[in-house]
Amino acid sequence: MRVEQLGDGDPELAVVGGVHGDEPCGVRAVERLLDDDPDVERPVKCIVVNEKALERGVRYVDADLNRSFTPDTPADAHERRLAQKLAAELQGMTVFSIHSTQSHADPFAVSDGRAEHVQRIVPRLSVVALVDTQDFGEGRIFATDADIVEVEAGLQGSETAAENAYTLAREFLTAEGALPGDTVERELPVFTMGDPIPKPAAEEYEVFAENFEFVESGDPIAAADGEVIRADRDFYPVLLSPYGYANQFGYHGQKQRSLGQSSGANSTSVNSRPSAQ
């Protein structure tokens, strides 16, 4: 694990990349920040985490690092030891963790929507939505003693994701007063993650629905070896992709009220069917 710092003093902010070795966009954002060496107004810790997996171009070596912040992961697993080191580095900090995805080209945040720091920071990022992980944080980086904002910067391996990651990191640092300037508060939709969308065994998969776009019961959402799979309920797809997961396409999501601007910070559940507005 590589740990460096921008500015002098004890940092309360951190930018993290390389949790997964097949998602280089966050690493490139961290390296660009270090190369820029900006005059920060608050010191910032910059971390590239899973260097061994990055060197091999694989998601992980022994276990998914973003599921390894738990004693359930074997103690001798490379990622379990890394999780312990990373948790110690991040203790008490406000952390920006950068990922990429196979599900959606535009950046979106994946964080606990109840948290004050999420409500404060996420509307000031150029993301299209917040996926609320309040019931899905076990074993993930959210389990550390730190305030975490996690983002998916774009499609895995793309140049666009790398550019987005750098832009988002600077927006985070600006919003938290480490870089000078102002950020624009946006009004963002918030989606909860429901139960998984099952994925049958097959050789080839397709998806027809769009993430964060309303799907009505009976609509085609995916196909496995050409056999169409239809929605069994009204929902909003979240993290939907043909090959992102081994045994599921994604999640049955529900839409909540917006975060930021006139809607305020609090999100409350609303009917999954779009309103007439």
N, C-alpha and C positions, 0 to 999 in steps of 0.2 A: 504494500500500500504506500502510495506516494502522498506526502503531506507537505504543503508549502503555504506561505502566507503573503498577503498583500498588506502593506502598512505595518506600523509598529504598535505594540501593546498586546493586550489579551483579547483575542477576537471573540465576539459574541455571534458572528455570522459565519456561515460556511456554504460553499458551493461544492456539490458532490457529483462526480461522474464516474462511469465505469463500474457501477454495481453489477451490471451484466456485461460479460465480455464480448457479446455480439451486438452491443449498442454503443458504438463509438462516439455518438454525437455529443454526449456530455463531457467526454474526455477532451474532445476538440474545443469545446467551449471553455473548459478549465485552462487548457494550454494557451488559448488565445488571450484570456484574461491575464495570465502570468506573463505572456509576451508583451502585452500592452503596458503592464506595470503602471496602472493609472494611480494618480494621487488620491487615494481613498480617504474619506473623512471618518470612516470607522474601519478598523482592521478586519480582514476577511481570511478565513482558513480555506484553502483550496485543496481538494482531495480527489485523487484518482484511486479507486478502491481495488478492484480485482485485477491486478496487473497480470497474474498468471493466466486467467481466462482470456484477457485481452490479447496476450501474446499468441494464444492458441486459436483465437477467433471463435470461441465457444461461449455459450451462455454462462456456464459454470463448470467447475472442475469436479467437485464431489456432490454439491447440493446447491439449490437456488439460494443465492445470498439473501435475496429479498424475502425469503421464507425461513431464514436461519437465525433470527433473533429470538430463539426459544431453545430450552434444554432438550426439546424433542429431536433436534438435529444432532447426529453423533458428534461427540466431543472431538474426535480425531479428524473430522471433515475439514478440509481447507477453508470452506466458507463459514463454518461455525467459528473457527479461530478468528477469521477476518471480521465477522459480525461483532465479536467481543472487542476487538481492537477499535473498530469503527464506532461502536457505542461509547467507548471511553473518550474518543476524540471529539464526539459531538455532544457530550453531556452538557446540558444547560444552554445549548445554542439554538438559534433560529437557522434552519437548514433548508437549502434549496437543492433537491435531488432530481437529476435530469435523466430521463429515460427516452426510449423510442418504442414504436409499436408497429404491428402489422395491421392494425384495425382502422386507422383514420389518419389522413394526410395532414389535417390541421391540428395545431397544438391544443391540448386540453390538460386541465389539472386533475389530479387524482389524490384527494386528501380528505381529511375528516372535516366536513362542513360545519360541525358544531364548534370548532376551535376558533378562538378569537383571532389568532395569527393568520389562519386561513381566510377568515372573513375580511381581515385587514389587507392582506397581500394579494390574494388571487384576483380580485376585481381590477387590480392595477397591472395585470399581466395581459399580453396579447394572446389570450387563449379563447377558444370558442365555447367552452363549457367547463363545469366542475363535476367530476364524478365523485360522489360522496362515499367514502370508504369506512364510515363509522362502524359498520359491522364486519369489516374485512381486514382489520389491522393486525390480527394475531400472527406473530412470527415475522412480521415485516418491519421495515425501518421505523415505522410509526411506534413500535414498541419500545424504542429507546427513550431515554430521558432528555428529549429534545423536541422543539417545535418544528415539525416537518411540513414542508410544502413539496409535493412531488408532481412533476409534469411529464407528459409524453410530448416530445418536441416535434414529432412527425414520423414518417415512415422509416422503418429500420434500415440503416445503411445508406440513406439518401443524403445528398448534399443539402437539400432543403432542410432536413432535420438538423443538420449541423449548424446551418445559419440561424435557424429558429432557436436552437439551444443557446447560442451566444447572445442573441437578442433578449431572450427571456432571462438569462442570467444577469444581464445588465439592468433589465427592468426591475428584477428582484432587488439588486443592490441599490438602485435608485430609490425604490419604494421604501427601503429600510435605512436610507440616509447615508449609505457608504459612498455612493457616487452623487455628484451634484446634479441638480435638475429636478424636473417634475414628471410624474407619471399621470396617465389619464385613467380615471376610474370608469370601468365599463359595467354594464348590467349583463350578467351572465346567467344562462339557465343552469339549474342544478339537477342532476340525475342520481337516483339511488340505484344500487346494484341489487337485483333480486336473485332468484334461483338461476342456475345455468341453463343454457339452451343445449340440449343433448346433441351429440355428434356421433352418428353410427359409424361402425367400421366401414371403410371404403378406400379406394385407391385415389379418387379425385373428388375435390370439393369445390363448390361455388357458393357465394353469398349474393343475394339479390337486394336485401334491405340495406339501408344506410344507417350508420350509427347516429343516434340522437334524433332520428326522424320517426314519426309515429307509424306504427304497424298495427293494422286492424286484424282481429281474429280471422283466420282463413287466408290471409295474404301469403304468397310464397316468400320465404325468407332465405332459403338455402337449398342446395342439392348435394346429394352424396351419390357418386357414380351415376349422375343423371336423374336420379329419383328425387322429385321435388319434395321439400319439407315445408309444411305450412304452419303458420302461427296458430297456437291453440288458445290464444288470448290477445287482448289489446295490450300493447307495451311499446316501449322505446328501446331499441337495441343499444347495448353498451358493450364496448370492447369486442364487437362482432368482427370476425375474420375467418377465412377458410382454413388457415393453417396455424393460427396463433396459439391454439391449445390442442392438446392431443385428443381429449375426450369431450370437448364442448366447443360450440361456435362462439360463445360469448355469454352475455347475461340478459335476462328479462329485466329491463330497467323501468323505473317510473320517474316522471318529471315532477319537480318541485317548483316552488316560486323562485324568482330570480334572486341572485346575490349581487349586492352593490347598487349604487345610485339610489333612485327614489324608492326602491323596494326595501331598503334597509338590509341589515346583515342577517336577519332571521329568515330561515327557509321553512315553509310548512308544506306538507304534502297536498297535492291537488290531483284531481281526476286525470287518469292517463290519456284520455281522449282530448284532442286539442279543442280550445274554446272557439267560439265563433268570431272572436276579435281578430 
